[in-house]
Amino acid sequence: MIEDVSAGPQRRAFLKSGLALAGALAVPGAVSAALRGQQVRGTFATMDGAVLPSRSVASLVSTPPTSTRVVRPELMRHALTALGRHADAIRHQDRIAIVDFTAPSAKARFHIVDIVNGDSTSYLVAHGSGSDPTHTGWLQRFSNADGSNASCEGAFVASDYYVGKHGRSQRLVGLDPTNDNALPRAIVVHSAWYSNPEMLRTHGMLGRSQGCFAVGEQDLQTVFDRLGEGRMIYAAKV
């Protein structure tokens, strides 16, 4: 784990928007409608029982429920739009993972965001060798093709766990045309030695996966605990 940003007094505005969004997400149809620019009318009940006035979820998308120094606003808007679009497939919508592939592998770019209270935790994560053929540390391209060894973009739903060649791993189901081959490609979350922080001290960047989201060995269990099954991972370069 690299950074754990907890909600404080200076972030009350982010928390309010997160609470409203959590209430709105209880009604997937309303979310989808709002994200198309329509107004959601009525009130939203939050998880603590408070009732919030009506507002469009589109306006919440423009006010991300987490610090802008953690997740860039444009990326957060894309992620929340994807959450609304795939609401029926995302069983748990209280937390989402956002992978910012605009950042280099030397940065903690795997963000798990609690959209109820605004807390976020960030981790190092590798990208695929096919996405960075000359090993620059920056993702150059995405691919959904089998055998490409590249990372793919879009929304995923975190599925079940299994033990494979990388130890305990978590399957991912791609929900978009850009990543719908993730399951047969075995694009998963797993740990790897080349994603440990020590790599930054010796090489200035992480190693590369075969397209999987490879996190540090000491971070894997925490990532699994916070992500769980049935939540969304959104990966993009925007």
N, C-alpha and C positions, 0 to 999 in steps of 0.2 A: 504494500500500500504506500502511496506517495503523499496523498493529501486528503485530509478529512475536514470538510468545511461544514461546521454546524451552524444552525440558525441562531442569530443574535439580534439584538434590538435594531441594528442598522439594516436588517433585512426584512423588516415587517411587511414592506410592500410586496416582496416576493412571496412571503408566506400567505398573505391574503389571496393573491392570485392563485397560489397552489391549492389552497383550501377550496376556492370556488371551482377550480378545475376538477378536483377530486369529486366534488358533488355532481358536477356536470357529467363526469365519466360514468356515473351510475346509470345514465340513460344514453346508451350508445347511439340510438337514432337521433337524439337531440344533438349529440356531438357531431355526427356526420353532417347534419343539416347546418349547424352553426359554422362548421369549417368550410362550407360552401358559401358563406357570407350571409346566412339567414340569421335572424334574431331568435334566440331561445327565450321564451317568455315564462313567467312564473318565478318560483324561488328554488334554490338548491339547498338541500340539507347536507351539512358537512358531517364528517365522521364523529365529531364531538357533539353533534346534535344542534349546533347553531344553524340558523337559517339566514342565508345571504340573499340580497336582492338579485333580480334577474340581470343578466348581462350576456352578451354573445360570447361563445367560446372563441370566436375569431379574435375578439379583443384580448382574451387571455393568451392566445398564441402570440400576440404582439407584445405581451408583458410576461416574459418567461419566469417561472416559479423557482428560479435559482440564480445565484450570483453570476453576472456576466463575466467575471474573471474565471469562472469554472467552465461554463458552456457558453459559447458564442450565441448571441440572440438569434441570428439567422439559422444556425444549426438547430437550436432549440425549437424554433418555429417549424422546421421541417420534421423534427421528431414528433412533436405534438400533432401535427397534421397527419402523420403516418399512424399515430395511435388512434386518432379518430377514424381514419379510413379502415383500419383493421380491428376495430373495437370488438367485433364479434369473435375474433380469433384469440384475443388477449384476455385470458381468464382473470389475471390480477393486474390492476391498473394503478396501484398505489405507488409503485416505483418503476422506473425504466432505466435501461442502460443505453448510453449514447457514446458511440465511438467516433471520435473526431479525426478522420484520416487526412485532414488538412495539416495537422501537426506532425512533426517527425517522430520517429520511434523513441527518441531520447526524452520525449515529454510524456507525462502521465495523461493519456488521452482516452482511456476507458473510464467513463464517468457513470456512476450509478446514482441517480437522482431520485430523491423522495419528493414526489410532487404534492404530497399533503403538507409537509412542514418545511420544504425547501432545502433540507440537508443533502449534501452530496459527498461522495467519496471517489477518489480518482486513482487509477492504477496504470502501470505500464502494460502495453500490449503490443505484440509483434504483428506485422502484416506479412502477406505471402511473398515468397521469392519471385513468383511470376508477376507481382505488382511492382517489383523493384529489382529488375534483373541485374543491374550493376552494383547493387547493395550500397545505395547512397544514404539510406536511413529515411527516405521519403517515399511515400506511395506514389507511383507514377500512373498506374492504370488499374481498373477493375476488370474482372472477367468472371462469367458464370459458367464457363466451359469446363468440362471434365478434363483433367490432365493439365490444366493451365497453371496450377499451383499458385493462383492469384487469389487475393481477397475479393469478395463480392460485396456490393452495396445494397442498401435497402433495409426493410424491416424483417426481423426474424422473431419467432416465438421460441423461447427457451423450453426445451422438451425434457426427456428423461435422462438419467445418469447411467453410465456404464463404465466398465473398466476395460481399457484397451491398451494399445502399445505405448500410449503416453500416460498410463495410469488412469485415475478417475477422470472422467470426461463427461460433458453434457452435450447431447444432440441439439441441433438447431433446425428449425423448419423455416425455409425462406417463404415470405409472403408476397414478394413482388416478382415481376418478370426478370428483374436483374439479379435475383438470388434464389429463384425457385428450384435450382438444381443443388442447393446446399445440402440437403439430406442425402441424396445419392453420392454426392462428392465427399461426404463425411466431413463437412465443415462444422467444427465443434468448438467448444470452449475447453481448453486443457492447459496444463502448466508446462513450462519448459525451462531448462537451465539458461537458455539464451535470452530469456525475458527477465532474468534477475537483475537487480540494480547494479550488481558488480560489472555487468557488461558495459555500462556507461562509463565506469571508471577506467576500463581497459581499452574500450573500442569507441566510446562516444556515441554508440547506437546499439540497439538490440540486434539479435540475429533475426532470421526470417523463418516463417512457418511455411506450410504447404497450402496456405489459404485460411488456416484456422485462427481463431482468436486465442493466441497463446499468451498467458499471463505468467507472472513470476511464481515460482514454486511455493513461496511463503504466502502468496496472496490468494491462491486457488480456493481454499476453503472459505475464506471471507467473501470472495466473489460469489461462490455457490450459495452461501447463507443469505446474502443480500438479494441476489437475483432470484434464486429459487426456480420453480417450474411455472410455466404459464405467464411469464412476463416478457416484455418486448425488449429486444436489442435493436437499436437503429444505428447503422453504420453508413457514413457518407463522407464526401469531400466537397464541402460547399463554402 
